[in-house]
């Protein structure tokens, strides 16, 4: 269940003091600087996933500083994973500065001074990770703070959407599922750090999970290619076919069965659509990588209990509703 705090104030009103107090409680003691003589509005929404706190901040422009004096008064030891969702931000720590645009990610450490500057209204999601959960040393973590990871950069294509989705849906996630997702999130952050530090992600806890997610995304992008093979997938991700099989063992399936399952799901989805110019069943099968119509029909029936043509007929009849009396 989300904890939400919201203010809408005029300049110099007491509401700004309440906002600062809430920021302290949610994060760590910070010095907050807001533009003078401007109205202010902001909302903080907080949830928990196991040991991780997820917080979304949506508010007007301003600046926050984690100063040495404030650090001396507080023993918090967290890595913050900041996900920029709207507006821009500037993150400064460890003699580095990063500009974050929507879709970017950056880490900063509560044990050392940092500054966040927001020149316009913004929306940022923050994952609070206890530093003890990360396998990297303090020296390694210092090398990564205040550097931007873009959503379209390599591993960012996996990590950023996953973390955004976890935070977006945190209010609806059960405690048990939250514990598992929190473990996955920490594993992915650890894998991201290992990659940026130039190490083999498979040597890091969670590396296999991140690699499996990347492989699944690759498969989805190439489902329509009838020549998609296990050898091609392994070659693209610089692993052996044997290791590819090992990755899918955790899913209680094989890579080949996963590919067929995803192709069947896409065919089923297309056959369920109501259209006056619907393609033939065989055309749908070819579109999703099936080159043998008989094999497709057998696989579809095994998966869904009816031949693909009957599935389409049933979907069309259901979409049309009952015949008029």
GUDOVEX-275298 format. One line per 8 residues: number of its first residue (from 1); for each residue x, y, z of N, C-alpha, C. Coordinates in nm, 2 decimals. Each point is the difference from the previous one (the first is absolute). Layout:
REM residues N
NUM> X:Y:Z:X:Y:Z:X:Y:Z; ... $
//
This chain:
REM residues 325
1> 0.08:-0.12:0.00:-0.08:0.12:0.00:0.09:0.12:0.00; -0.03:0.10:-0.09:0.08:0.12:-0.01:-0.02:0.09:0.11; 0.11:0.07:0.04:-0.01:0.11:0.10:0.02:0.13:-0.09; -0.09:0.09:0.00:0.00:0.11:-0.09:0.00:0.13:0.09; 0.09:0.09:-0.03:0.01:0.13:0.06:-0.01:0.11:-0.11; -0.08:0.10:0.01:-0.01:0.10:-0.10:-0.02:0.14:0.06; 0.06:0.10:-0.06:-0.01:0.13:0.04:-0.03:0.09:-0.12; -0.07:0.11:0.02:-0.02:0.10:-0.10:0.00:0.13:0.08 $
9> 0.10:0.09:-0.02:0.02:0.11:0.09:0.03:0.13:-0.07; -0.01:0.11:0.07:0.04:0.13:-0.04:0.14:0.02:0.05; 0.07:0.10:-0.05:0.14:0.03:0.04:0.00:0.02:0.15; 0.10:-0.06:0.07:0.03:0.03:0.14:-0.11:-0.06:0.09; -0.09:-0.08:-0.05:-0.10:-0.06:0.09:0.06:-0.11:0.09; -0.07:-0.04:0.10:0.04:-0.11:0.09:0.00:-0.13:-0.07; -0.07:-0.01:-0.11:-0.01:-0.13:-0.07:0.14:-0.04:-0.05; 0.09:0.10:-0.03:0.13:-0.04:-0.05:0.08:-0.06:0.11 $
17> -0.02:0.04:0.12:0.07:-0.07:0.11:-0.05:-0.14:0.02; -0.13:-0.03:-0.02:-0.05:-0.13:0.00:0.06:-0.09:-0.11; 0.02:0.06:-0.12:0.06:-0.07:-0.11:0.14:-0.04:0.03; 0.08:0.09:0.06:0.13:-0.03:0.03:0.01:-0.11:0.11; -0.09:0.00:0.09:0.00:-0.10:0.11:-0.03:-0.14:-0.07; -0.10:0.00:-0.09:-0.03:-0.13:-0.07:0.11:-0.05:-0.08; 0.07:0.09:-0.07:0.12:-0.04:-0.08:0.10:-0.07:0.09; 0.03:0.06:0.12:0.09:-0.05:0.10:-0.04:-0.14:0.04 $
25> -0.13:-0.02:0.03:-0.05:-0.13:0.05:0.01:-0.11:-0.11; -0.03:0.05:-0.13:0.00:-0.10:-0.11:0.14:-0.04:-0.04; 0.09:0.09:-0.01:0.14:-0.03:-0.05:0.10:0.01:0.12; 0.08:0.11:0.00:0.10:0.02:0.10:-0.01:0.15:0.03; 0.06:0.05:0.11:0.01:0.15:0.02:0.07:0.07:-0.12; -0.07:0.10:-0.06:0.05:0.07:-0.12:-0.03:0.15:0.02; 0.08:0.08:-0.06:-0.02:0.14:0.00:-0.08:0.03:-0.13; -0.12:0.05:0.01:-0.09:0.03:-0.11:0.00:0.14:-0.03 $
33> 0.02:0.04:-0.13:0.00:0.14:-0.04:-0.10:0.01:-0.11; -0.10:0.09:0.02:-0.11:0.02:-0.09:0.00:0.14:-0.05; -0.04:0.03:-0.12:0.00:0.14:-0.05:-0.08:0.09:0.09; 0.05:0.12:0.02:-0.08:0.10:0.08:-0.11:0.05:-0.07; -0.11:0.04:0.07:-0.11:0.07:-0.05:-0.07:-0.08:-0.11; 0.00:-0.13:0.01:-0.08:-0.08:-0.10:-0.09:-0.10:0.08; -0.12:-0.02:-0.05:-0.08:-0.11:0.06:0.07:-0.13:-0.03; -0.04:-0.10:0.08:0.06:-0.13:0.00:-0.10:-0.11:0.01 $
41> 0.01:-0.10:-0.07:-0.08:-0.12:0.02:0.08:-0.13:-0.02; -0.03:-0.10:0.07:0.08:-0.12:-0.01:-0.07:-0.12:0.07; 0.03:-0.12:-0.05:-0.06:-0.12:0.05:0.11:-0.11:0.02; 0.00:-0.07:0.11:0.09:-0.11:0.02:-0.08:-0.12:0.03; 0.02:-0.11:-0.08:-0.07:-0.13:0.02:0.11:-0.11:0.03; -0.03:-0.07:0.11:0.10:-0.10:0.04:-0.06:-0.13:0.02; 0.07:-0.11:-0.04:-0.04:-0.14:0.02:0.12:-0.08:0.04; -0.02:-0.12:0.03:0.11:-0.09:0.04:-0.01:-0.13:-0.08 $
49> 0.12:-0.05:-0.04:0.01:-0.13:-0.06:0.11:-0.07:0.08; -0.05:-0.09:0.09:0.10:-0.06:0.09:0.08:0.10:0.07; 0.14:-0.01:-0.01:0.09:0.10:0.07:0.02:0.13:-0.08; -0.07:0.01:-0.12:0.02:0.12:-0.08:-0.11:0.10:0.01; 0.03:0.12:0.02:-0.10:0.11:-0.01:-0.01:0.06:-0.14; -0.12:0.01:-0.05:-0.02:0.07:-0.13:-0.07:0.13:0.02; 0.05:0.10:-0.06:-0.06:0.13:0.03:-0.01:0.08:-0.14; -0.11:0.06:-0.02:-0.02:0.09:-0.12:-0.02:0.14:0.05 $
57> 0.08:0.09:-0.05:-0.01:0.14:0.03:-0.04:0.08:-0.12; -0.11:0.08:0.01:-0.05:0.08:-0.11:-0.02:0.14:0.06; 0.09:0.09:-0.04:-0.01:0.14:0.06:0.07:0.10:-0.09; -0.02:0.13:0.05:0.06:0.11:-0.07:0.15:0.01:0.02; 0.06:0.09:-0.08:0.15:0.00:0.00:0.06:0.03:0.13; 0.13:-0.03:0.02:0.07:0.02:0.12:0.13:-0.07:0.01; 0.06:-0.01:0.11:0.13:-0.06:0.02:0.01:-0.06:0.14; 0.06:-0.12:0.00:0.03:-0.06:0.13:0.15:-0.03:0.02 $
65> 0.05:0.02:0.12:0.14:-0.03:0.02:0.01:-0.09:0.12; 0.08:-0.10:-0.01:0.04:-0.09:0.11:0.14:0.05:0.04; 0.01:0.07:0.11:0.12:0.07:0.04:0.08:-0.09:0.10; 0.13:0.03:0.02:0.07:-0.08:0.10:-0.06:0.02:0.14; -0.05:0.12:0.03:-0.06:0.02:0.13:-0.12:-0.09:0.02; -0.08:-0.01:-0.10:-0.12:-0.08:0.01:0.04:-0.15:0.01; 0.10:-0.04:-0.07:0.04:-0.14:0.00:0.05:-0.04:0.14; 0.07:0.10:0.07:0.05:-0.03:0.13:-0.11:-0.02:0.10 $
73> -0.12:0.05:-0.03:-0.12:-0.02:0.09:-0.08:-0.12:-0.03; 0.04:-0.07:-0.11:-0.09:-0.11:-0.05:0.09:-0.12:-0.04; -0.04:-0.12:0.04:0.08:-0.12:-0.03:-0.05:-0.08:-0.12; -0.09:0.06:-0.08:-0.06:-0.07:-0.11:0.11:-0.05:-0.10; -0.01:-0.12:-0.05:0.10:-0.06:-0.08:-0.08:-0.07:-0.12; -0.04:0.08:-0.10:-0.08:-0.05:-0.11:0.06:0.05:-0.13; -0.02:-0.08:-0.10:0.02:0.05:-0.14:-0.14:0.03:-0.05; -0.01:0.12:-0.06:-0.13:0.04:-0.06:0.02:-0.02:-0.15 $
81> -0.10:-0.06:-0.06:-0.01:-0.02:-0.14:-0.11:0.10:-0.05; 0.04:0.11:-0.06:-0.09:0.10:-0.05:-0.04:-0.02:-0.15; -0.13:-0.01:-0.02:-0.05:-0.02:-0.14:-0.08:0.12:-0.03; 0.05:0.07:-0.10:-0.06:0.13:-0.05:-0.12:-0.04:-0.09; -0.12:0.05:0.04:-0.12:-0.03:-0.08:-0.05:0.12:-0.07; 0.02:0.12:0.06:-0.04:0.12:-0.07:0.09:0.12:0.04; 0.02:0.09:-0.09:0.09:0.11:0.03:0.14:-0.04:0.00; 0.09:0.09:0.03:0.14:-0.03:0.01:0.06:0.01:0.14 $
89> 0.11:-0.06:0.02:0.07:0.01:0.13:0.15:0.00:-0.02; 0.07:0.06:0.09:0.14:0.00:0.00:0.05:-0.06:0.13; 0.08:-0.11:0.00:0.04:-0.07:0.11:0.15:0.02:0.02; 0.05:0.04:0.11:0.14:0.03:0.03:0.05:-0.08:0.12; 0.10:-0.08:-0.02:0.06:-0.08:0.11:0.14:-0.05:-0.04; 0.09:0.00:0.10:0.13:-0.06:-0.03:0.07:0.07:-0.12; -0.01:0.13:0.00:0.07:0.08:-0.11:-0.05:-0.03:-0.14; -0.12:-0.06:-0.01:-0.06:-0.02:-0.13:-0.14:0.07:0.00 $
97> -0.05:0.02:-0.12:-0.13:0.06:-0.02:-0.07:-0.07:-0.12; -0.12:-0.03:0.02:-0.08:-0.06:-0.11:-0.13:0.07:-0.02; -0.04:0.02:-0.13:-0.13:0.05:-0.03:-0.09:-0.12:-0.03; -0.12:0.00:0.06:-0.09:-0.11:-0.02:-0.12:0.06:-0.08; -0.03:-0.07:-0.10:-0.12:0.03:-0.08:-0.11:-0.11:0.02; -0.12:0.01:-0.04:-0.10:-0.10:0.02:0.05:-0.14:-0.05; 0.00:-0.10:0.08:0.04:-0.13:-0.04:0.14:-0.03:0.05; 0.07:0.10:0.05:0.14:-0.03:0.05:0.00:-0.04:0.15 $
105> 0.11:-0.06:0.04:0.02:-0.05:0.13:0.14:0.04:0.05; 0.00:0.03:0.13:0.13:0.03:0.07:0.00:-0.05:0.14; 0.11:-0.03:0.06:0.02:-0.04:0.14:0.07:0.10:0.07; -0.04:0.02:0.13:0.07:0.09:0.09:0.00:-0.06:0.14; 0.10:0.03:0.08:0.02:-0.07:0.13:-0.02:0.09:0.12; -0.08:-0.04:0.09:-0.04:0.09:0.12:0.11:0.02:0.09; 0.11:-0.08:-0.01:0.11:0.02:0.10:0.10:0.11:-0.04; -0.02:0.06:-0.12:0.09:0.11:-0.04:-0.08:0.11:-0.06 $
113> 0.05:0.13:0.00:-0.08:0.11:-0.05:-0.04:-0.02:-0.14; -0.12:0.05:-0.03:-0.05:0.01:-0.14:-0.10:0.11:-0.01; -0.03:0.04:-0.12:-0.09:0.10:-0.04:-0.09:-0.04:-0.11; -0.13:0.03:0.01:-0.09:-0.03:-0.10:-0.07:0.14:-0.04; 0.02:0.04:-0.12:-0.06:0.13:-0.04:-0.10:-0.03:-0.11; -0.12:0.06:0.02:-0.11:-0.02:-0.09:-0.04:0.14:-0.06; 0.03:0.03:-0.12:-0.02:0.14:-0.05:-0.15:0.03:-0.04; -0.08:-0.11:-0.01:-0.14:0.02:-0.03:-0.08:-0.11:0.07 $
121> -0.13:0.01:-0.01:-0.08:-0.10:0.07:0.04:-0.14:-0.05; 0.00:-0.10:0.09:0.05:-0.13:-0.04:-0.07:-0.11:0.07; 0.03:-0.12:-0.05:-0.05:-0.12:0.06:0.11:-0.10:0.01; 0.04:-0.05:0.12:0.11:-0.09:0.01:-0.05:-0.12:0.09; 0.04:-0.12:-0.04:-0.03:-0.12:0.09:0.14:-0.04:0.06; 0.00:-0.03:0.12:0.12:-0.04:0.07:-0.02:-0.13:0.07; 0.10:-0.09:-0.02:0.00:-0.13:0.06:0.11:0.01:0.11; -0.04:-0.02:0.13:0.10:0.01:0.11:0.05:-0.14:0.03 $
129> 0.13:-0.03:-0.03:0.06:-0.13:0.01:0.10:0.00:0.12; -0.02:-0.08:0.10:0.10:-0.01:0.11:0.13:-0.04:-0.06; 0.11:0.07:0.02:0.12:-0.03:-0.06:0.06:-0.14:0.03; -0.04:-0.05:0.11:0.04:-0.13:0.04:-0.05:-0.11:-0.09; -0.10:0.03:-0.08:-0.06:-0.10:-0.09:0.08:-0.01:-0.13; 0.08:0.10:-0.03:0.08:0.00:-0.12:0.14:-0.06:0.02; 0.04:-0.08:-0.10:0.13:-0.07:0.02:0.12:0.08:-0.02; -0.01:0.12:-0.06:0.12:0.08:-0.03:0.05:0.07:0.12 $
137> 0.13:0.02:0.00:0.07:0.07:0.11:-0.03:0.15:-0.01; 0.03:0.07:0.11:-0.02:0.15:0.01:0.08:0.07:-0.11; 0.12:-0.05:-0.03:0.08:0.06:-0.10:-0.06:-0.02:-0.14; -0.05:-0.12:-0.03:-0.07:-0.02:-0.13:-0.12:0.09:-0.01; -0.08:0.01:0.11:-0.12:0.08:-0.01:0.03:0.15:-0.03; 0.11:0.05:0.06:0.04:0.14:-0.02:0.03:0.02:-0.15; 0.04:-0.10:-0.08:0.03:0.02:-0.14:-0.12:0.02:-0.09; -0.12:-0.03:0.06:-0.12:-0.01:-0.08:-0.10:0.11:0.03 $
145> 0.01:0.07:0.12:-0.09:0.10:0.03:0.00:0.12:-0.10; -0.12:0.06:-0.01:-0.02:0.12:-0.08:0.05:-0.02:-0.14; -0.03:-0.12:-0.06:0.02:-0.02:-0.14:-0.13:-0.05:-0.06; -0.04:0.05:-0.11:-0.13:-0.03:-0.06:0.00:-0.13:-0.08; -0.10:-0.08:0.02:-0.03:-0.11:-0.08:-0.12:0.03:-0.08; 0.01:-0.01:-0.13:-0.12:0.03:-0.09:-0.08:-0.13:-0.03; -0.13:0.02:-0.01:-0.08:-0.12:-0.02:0.03:-0.07:-0.12; 0.05:0.06:-0.11:0.03:-0.07:-0.12:0.14:-0.04:-0.01 $
153> 0.08:0.00:0.11:0.13:-0.05:0.00:0.02:-0.14:0.05; 0.02:-0.10:-0.09:0.03:-0.13:0.04:-0.08:-0.06:0.11; 0.06:-0.02:0.12:-0.07:-0.06:0.11:-0.12:0.09:0.05; 0.01:0.13:-0.03:-0.11:0.09:0.04:-0.13:-0.04:-0.06; 0.00:-0.06:-0.11:-0.12:-0.05:-0.07:-0.08:-0.10:0.09; 0.08:-0.07:0.08:-0.07:-0.09:0.09:-0.02:0.06:0.14; 0.10:0.06:0.06:0.00:0.04:0.14:-0.10:0.11:0.02; 0.00:0.11:-0.09:-0.08:0.11:0.03:-0.15:-0.03:-0.01 $
161> -0.05:-0.07:-0.11:-0.14:-0.03:0.00:-0.05:-0.09:0.12; 0.09:-0.10:0.03:-0.03:-0.08:0.11:-0.02:0.07:0.13; 0.09:0.09:0.04:-0.01:0.08:0.12:-0.12:0.09:0.00; -0.02:0.07:-0.12:-0.12:0.09:-0.01:-0.13:-0.08:0.02; 0.00:-0.12:-0.06:-0.13:-0.08:0.02:-0.02:-0.04:0.14; 0.11:-0.04:0.07:-0.01:-0.04:0.14:-0.05:0.11:0.09; 0.05:0.12:-0.02:-0.04:0.12:0.08:-0.14:0.04:-0.04; -0.04:0.00:-0.13:-0.13:0.04:-0.04:-0.11:-0.09:0.06 $
169> 0.03:-0.13:0.01:-0.10:-0.10:0.05:0.02:-0.04:0.14; 0.09:0.06:0.07:0.02:-0.03:0.14:-0.12:-0.01:0.09; -0.10:0.10:-0.02:-0.12:0.00:0.09:-0.08:-0.13:-0.02; 0.01:-0.07:-0.11:-0.09:-0.11:-0.03:0.08:-0.14:0.02; 0.12:0.01:0.04:0.08:-0.12:0.01:-0.01:-0.06:0.14; -0.03:-0.13:0.01:-0.01:-0.06:0.13:0.14:-0.01:0.07; -0.01:-0.02:0.14:0.13:0.00:0.07:0.09:-0.11:-0.05; -0.05:-0.12:-0.02:0.08:-0.11:-0.05:0.06:0.03:-0.13 $
177> -0.08:0.05:-0.10:0.06:0.04:-0.13:0.10:0.11:0.01; -0.03:0.10:0.09:0.09:0.11:0.02:0.14:-0.04:0.05; 0.00:-0.11:0.08:0.13:-0.05:0.05:0.08:-0.05:-0.12; -0.06:-0.08:-0.09:0.07:-0.05:-0.11:0.04:0.11:-0.10; -0.09:0.09:-0.03:0.03:0.11:-0.09:0.11:0.09:0.06; 0.01:0.02:0.13:0.10:0.07:0.06:0.14:-0.07:-0.02; 0.00:-0.13:0.01:0.12:-0.07:-0.02:0.05:0.01:-0.15; -0.10:-0.01:-0.09:0.04:0.02:-0.14:0.05:0.14:-0.03 $
185> -0.06:0.10:0.06:0.04:0.14:-0.02:0.14:0.02:0.05; 0.03:-0.05:0.12:0.14:0.01:0.05:0.10:-0.08:-0.09; -0.04:-0.11:-0.04:0.09:-0.08:-0.09:0.03:0.08:-0.13; -0.10:0.06:-0.06:0.02:0.08:-0.12:0.08:0.12:0.02; -0.02:0.07:0.11:0.09:0.11:0.03:0.14:-0.04:0.02; 0.02:-0.12:0.07:0.14:-0.05:0.01:0.06:-0.04:-0.13; -0.08:-0.06:-0.09:0.05:-0.03:-0.13:0.04:0.12:-0.08; -0.09:0.10:0.01:0.03:0.13:-0.07:0.13:0.06:0.05 $
193> 0.03:0.00:0.13:0.12:0.05:0.05:0.12:-0.08:-0.05; -0.01:-0.14:0.00:0.11:-0.08:-0.05:0.03:0.03:-0.14; -0.10:0.01:-0.08:0.02:0.03:-0.15:0.07:0.14:-0.01; -0.04:0.10:0.07:0.06:0.13:-0.01:0.14:0.00:0.05; 0.03:-0.09:0.10:0.13:-0.01:0.05:0.09:-0.09:-0.09; -0.05:-0.05:-0.11:0.08:-0.08:-0.09:0.02:-0.14:0.04; -0.10:-0.05:0.08:0.02:-0.14:0.04:-0.11:-0.09:-0.06; 0.02:-0.13:0.01:-0.10:-0.09:-0.06:-0.12:-0.01:0.08 $
201> -0.12:0.03:-0.05:-0.12:0.00:0.07:-0.04:-0.13:0.05; 0.05:-0.11:-0.07:-0.03:-0.13:0.05:0.07:-0.04:0.13; 0.10:0.08:0.03:0.07:-0.02:0.13:-0.06:0.07:0.11; -0.11:0.07:-0.02:-0.07:0.08:0.10:-0.13:-0.06:0.03; -0.04:0.00:0.13:-0.14:-0.05:0.03:-0.10:0.08:-0.08; -0.09:-0.08:-0.07:-0.10:0.06:-0.08:0.04:0.01:-0.15; 0.13:-0.03:-0.03:0.04:0.02:-0.14:-0.08:-0.09:-0.09; -0.03:-0.12:0.05:-0.07:-0.09:-0.09:-0.14:0.05:-0.03 $
209> -0.07:0.06:0.11:-0.13:0.05:-0.02:0.00:0.11:-0.11; 0.10:0.09:0.02:0.01:0.12:-0.10:0.02:-0.06:-0.14; 0.09:-0.09:-0.01:0.03:-0.06:-0.14:-0.13:-0.07:-0.05; -0.07:-0.07:0.08:-0.12:-0.07:-0.05:-0.11:0.10:-0.04; -0.01:0.11:0.07:-0.09:0.11:-0.04:0.04:0.06:-0.14; 0.13:0.02:-0.02:0.04:0.05:-0.13:-0.02:-0.10:-0.11; 0.02:-0.12:0.03:-0.03:-0.11:-0.11:-0.14:0.00:-0.03; -0.09:0.01:0.10:-0.15:-0.01:-0.03:-0.04:0.12:-0.08 $
217> 0.06:0.12:0.03:-0.03:0.12:-0.08:0.05:-0.02:-0.14; 0.12:-0.06:-0.02:0.05:-0.02:-0.13:-0.09:-0.10:-0.08; -0.05:-0.11:0.06:-0.09:-0.09:-0.06:-0.12:0.07:-0.05; -0.06:0.08:0.09:-0.12:0.07:-0.04:0.02:0.09:-0.12; 0.11:0.06:-0.01:0.03:0.09:-0.12:0.02:-0.08:-0.13; 0.03:-0.13:0.02:0.03:-0.08:-0.12:-0.10:-0.12:-0.02; -0.11:0.00:0.06:-0.10:-0.11:-0.01:-0.04:-0.02:-0.14; -0.01:0.10:-0.08:-0.04:-0.02:-0.14:0.10:-0.06:-0.09 $
225> 0.12:-0.01:0.04:0.11:-0.05:-0.08:0.00:-0.15:0.01; -0.03:-0.07:-0.11:-0.01:-0.15:0.01:0.14:-0.06:0.02; 0.11:0.08:-0.03:0.13:-0.05:0.02:0.06:0.02:0.14; -0.08:0.05:0.09:0.04:0.02:0.14:0.03:-0.13:0.06; 0.13:-0.02:0.04:0.04:-0.13:0.05:0.07:0.02:0.14; 0.02:-0.11:0.07:0.07:0.01:0.13:0.14:0.04:-0.02; 0.06:-0.05:-0.11:0.14:0.04:-0.03:0.01:0.15:-0.02; -0.09:0.06:-0.08:0.00:0.14:-0.02:-0.02:0.08:0.12 $
233> -0.09:-0.05:0.09:-0.02:0.07:0.13:0.12:0.00:0.08; 0.06:-0.12:0.01:0.13:-0.01:0.08:0.11:0.08:-0.05; 0.01:0.00:-0.13:0.11:0.08:-0.07:-0.02:0.15:0.03; -0.13:0.05:-0.01:-0.03:0.14:0.02:0.04:0.04:0.14; -0.02:-0.09:0.10:0.03:0.04:0.14:0.13:-0.06:0.06; 0.08:-0.05:-0.10:0.14:-0.04:0.04:0.00:-0.11:0.11; -0.09:-0.09:-0.02:0.00:-0.12:0.10:-0.01:-0.12:-0.09; 0.01:-0.12:0.07:-0.01:-0.13:-0.07:-0.15:-0.04:0.00 $
241> -0.03:-0.08:-0.10:-0.14:-0.06:0.00:-0.03:-0.08:0.13; 0.10:-0.06:0.05:-0.01:-0.08:0.12:-0.04:0.10:0.12; 0.07:0.11:0.00:-0.04:0.10:0.11:-0.14:0.06:-0.02; -0.03:0.02:-0.13:-0.14:0.04:-0.03:-0.10:-0.09:0.06; 0.02:-0.13:-0.02:-0.09:-0.10:0.06:-0.01:0.01:0.15; 0.12:0.02:0.06:0.00:0.02:0.15:-0.08:0.12:0.05; 0.00:0.10:-0.08:-0.07:0.12:0.04:-0.15:-0.03:0.01; -0.05:-0.07:-0.10:-0.15:-0.03:-0.01:-0.04:-0.11:0.09 $
249> 0.09:-0.07:0.06:-0.03:-0.10:0.10:-0.08:0.06:0.12; 0.04:0.13:0.04:-0.06:0.07:0.11:-0.15:0.03:-0.03; -0.03:-0.01:-0.13:-0.14:0.03:-0.04:-0.08:-0.13:-0.02; 0.06:-0.11:0.03:-0.06:-0.13:-0.02:-0.04:-0.03:-0.14; 0.08:0.05:-0.09:-0.03:-0.02:-0.14:0.14:0.00:-0.08; -0.01:-0.01:-0.13:0.12:0.02:-0.08:-0.01:0.12:-0.09; 0.11:0.04:-0.05:0.00:0.12:-0.09:-0.09:-0.02:-0.12; 0.00:-0.12:-0.06:-0.08:-0.03:-0.12:-0.15:0.00:0.04 $
257> -0.03:-0.05:0.11:-0.14:0.00:0.04:-0.05:0.14:0.03; 0.09:0.08:0.06:-0.03:0.14:0.03:-0.03:0.08:-0.13; 0.08:-0.02:-0.10:-0.02:0.06:-0.13:-0.14:-0.04:-0.06; -0.02:-0.13:0.00:-0.13:-0.05:-0.06:-0.12:0.06:0.08; 0.01:0.00:0.14:-0.11:0.05:0.08:-0.02:0.15:-0.04; 0.10:0.08:-0.01:-0.02:0.14:-0.03:-0.06:0.02:-0.14; 0.04:-0.08:-0.10:-0.06:0.01:-0.13:-0.14:-0.04:0.00; -0.04:-0.11:0.08:-0.14:-0.04:0.01:-0.08:0.11:0.06 $
265> 0.05:0.06:0.10:-0.07:0.11:0.07:-0.03:0.12:-0.09; 0.10:0.03:-0.09:-0.03:0.11:-0.09:-0.10:-0.04:-0.11; 0.01:-0.13:-0.04:-0.10:-0.05:-0.10:-0.14:0.00:0.06; -0.01:-0.05:0.12:-0.13:0.00:0.07:-0.06:0.14:0.01; 0.09:0.10:0.04:-0.05:0.14:0.01:-0.05:0.05:-0.13; 0.08:-0.03:-0.11:-0.05:0.06:-0.13:-0.12:-0.07:-0.05; -0.01:-0.13:0.03:-0.12:-0.07:-0.05:-0.13:0.04:0.08; 0.02:0.06:0.12:-0.11:0.04:0.08:-0.06:0.14:-0.04 $
273> 0.08:0.07:-0.08:-0.05:0.13:-0.04:-0.11:-0.01:-0.11; -0.10:0.09:0.02:-0.11:0.01:-0.09:0.04:0.09:-0.12; 0.00:-0.04:-0.12:0.04:0.08:-0.11:-0.08:-0.04:-0.13; -0.03:0.10:-0.08:-0.07:-0.04:-0.12:0.09:-0.05:-0.11; 0.13:0.03:0.02:0.10:-0.05:-0.10:0.11:-0.08:0.07; -0.05:-0.10:0.08:0.09:-0.08:0.08:0.09:-0.09:-0.09; 0.13:-0.01:0.03:0.08:-0.09:-0.08:-0.03:-0.14:0.02; 0.04:-0.09:-0.08:-0.03:-0.14:0.02:0.08:-0.06:0.11 $
281> -0.04:-0.11:0.05:0.07:-0.07:0.11:0.14:-0.02:-0.03; 0.02:-0.05:-0.12:0.14:-0.03:-0.04:0.09:0.12:-0.02; -0.07:0.11:-0.04:0.08:0.13:0.00:0.04:0.05:0.13; -0.09:-0.02:0.10:0.03:0.04:0.14:0.12:-0.09:0.05; -0.01:-0.13:-0.03:0.11:-0.09:0.04:0.13:0.04:-0.06; 0.00:0.03:-0.12:0.13:0.04:-0.07:0.05:0.13:0.06; -0.09:0.09:0.03:0.04:0.13:0.05:0.08:-0.01:0.13; -0.03:-0.10:0.08:0.06:-0.02:0.13:0.10:-0.12:0.00 $
289> 0.06:-0.03:-0.12:0.11:-0.09:-0.01:-0.02:-0.14:-0.02; -0.13:-0.04:-0.01:-0.03:-0.14:-0.03:0.00:-0.03:-0.15; 0.09:-0.09:-0.04:0.01:-0.03:-0.14:-0.08:-0.12:-0.05; -0.05:-0.08:0.09:-0.07:-0.12:-0.03:-0.14:0.01:0.06; -0.10:0.01:-0.09:-0.14:0.02:0.05:-0.05:-0.12:0.08; 0.04:-0.12:-0.03:-0.05:-0.12:0.07:0.06:0.01:0.14; 0.13:0.03:0.01:0.06:0.01:0.13:-0.06:0.11:0.09; -0.03:0.11:-0.06:-0.06:0.11:0.07:-0.14:-0.04:0.05 $
297> -0.08:-0.07:-0.08:-0.13:-0.04:0.04:0.00:-0.10:0.12; 0.10:-0.09:-0.01:0.01:-0.10:0.11:0.05:0.07:0.13; 0.09:0.09:-0.01:0.05:0.07:0.12:-0.10:0.09:0.06; -0.08:0.07:-0.09:-0.11:0.08:0.05:-0.10:-0.08:0.08; -0.04:-0.11:-0.06:-0.10:-0.08:0.06:0.05:-0.06:0.13; 0.12:-0.04:0.01:0.06:-0.05:0.12:0.00:0.10:0.11; 0.02:0.13:-0.04:0.01:0.11:0.10:-0.13:0.05:0.05; -0.10:0.00:-0.10:-0.13:0.07:0.04:-0.12:-0.09:-0.02 $
305> 0.02:-0.12:-0.04:-0.11:-0.10:0.00:-0.09:0.00:-0.12; 0.02:0.09:-0.09:-0.08:0.01:-0.13:0.09:0.04:-0.11; -0.03:-0.04:-0.12:0.08:0.04:-0.12:-0.01:0.16:-0.01; 0.10:0.06:-0.07:0.00:0.14:-0.01:-0.12:0.06:-0.07; -0.05:-0.08:-0.10:-0.12:0.05:-0.08:-0.12:0.01:0.09; -0.02:-0.10:0.09:-0.11:0.00:0.09:0.02:0.11:0.11; 0.12:0.02:0.04:0.02:0.11:0.10:-0.04:0.14:-0.06; 0.03:0.02:-0.13:-0.04:0.12:-0.07:-0.15:0.01:0.00 $
313> -0.06:-0.11:-0.04:-0.15:0.00:-0.02:-0.06:0.04:0.14; 0.04:-0.07:0.10:-0.05:0.03:0.14:0.02:0.14:0.04; 0.12:0.06:-0.03:0.02:0.14:0.04:-0.09:0.09:-0.08; -0.02:-0.03:-0.13:-0.09:0.09:-0.08:-0.14:-0.01:0.05; -0.05:-0.12:0.04:-0.13:-0.01:0.05:-0.02:0.07:0.13; 0.10:-0.01:0.09:-0.01:0.07:0.13:0.00:0.15:-0.02; 0.08:0.05:-0.09:0.01:0.14:-0.03:-0.13:0.05:-0.06; -0.07:-0.08:-0.08:-0.13:0.04:-0.06:-0.11:0.00:0.10 $
321> 0.01:-0.07:0.10:-0.11:-0.01:0.10:-0.11:-0.09:-0.05; -0.11:-0.02:0.08:-0.11:-0.09:-0.04:-0.07:0.05:-0.12; -0.05:-0.10:-0.08:-0.08:0.04:-0.12:-0.13:0.06:0.05; -0.05:0.10:-0.08:-0.13:0.06:0.04:-0.11:-0.10:-0.01; -0.10:0.01:0.09:-0.11:-0.10:0.00:-0.11:0.05:-0.09 $
//
